[in-house]
Amino acid sequence: MKGLILAGGRATRLRPLTYVTNKHLLPVYQKPMIYYSLEAMRRAGVQDVLITTNPEHAGDFINLLRSGADFGLRLSYEIQDDSVGGIAQAIGLAESFTGSDKLLVLLGDNIFTHDLSGAVKVFERRPKGAMIFGKEVEHPEHYGVIELRDDGRVKSIVEKPKRPKGNLAQTGVYLYDNRVFDFARKLKPSDRGELEVTDLNNVYVKEGTMKVEVMDGYWIDAGTSADELLAAGNRVAELKEYFAGSQPGGKKRIA
């Protein structure tokens, strides 16, 4: 299993904070936001991790994270030149890195306490398919909403529906087989001009090979707005024993 953390984008909703830096380098309590994704990868048992980011901030990530040894990881880096290409386009950059392995994808602004290790082990034994991780939310209309069949299989994923069919939101955590790159190449840009991850996931839904795991514990998309960024910092402070992890400055503490 290989890992991919997406840490690009313009983060216009967080300006002026992001005029001169990448949002994934902003502090969440006592650590840069990107640290939480790296620690989640380690807890999931994934050691080889690719970070994709935009060219103007790539050097900052390398200076901060270096080889990844402080996290018990082996890090590689890839540049997403087209910052508006979308999540699916960024996933495509991991093709040569992933090879014949399966892929765990994390959006770098998702912070959570759910243990991914069990799902990763089960997924590694599956011959093909994908898995998404859902979380029940109060305002599902702001997310991709997962509709389930009576038997628990995924029926559809609808991006930001006006009338959501449930409150199970698609988080920024995904597991894919290595066919994902072929599927991503066949996608057409949405009205926003991006290759949408929801469209990519619905390829697996239509095939009947998409599974879902409902996340327990805490989850937040910390990069959505200043309010979420503040809320994430406050909640992480309350959960600081769980999020002890690797500390800035190279001091390694395994949670």
ABEGO torsion letter per residue (X at the ends): XBBBBBABEAGAAAOAAAAABBAAABBBEABBAAAAAAAAAAAAGBABBBBBBBAAAAAAAAAAAEAGAAAGBBBBBBBBABAAAEAAAAAAAAAAAAEABBBBBBBAABBBABBAAAAAAAAAABABEBBBBBBBBABAAABBBBBBBAAGBBABBBBGBABBBEABBBBABBBBBAAAAAAAAABBBBAAGBBBAAAAAAAAAAAGABBBBBBBEBBBBAAABAAAAAAAAAAAAAAAAAAAEBBBGGBBBBX
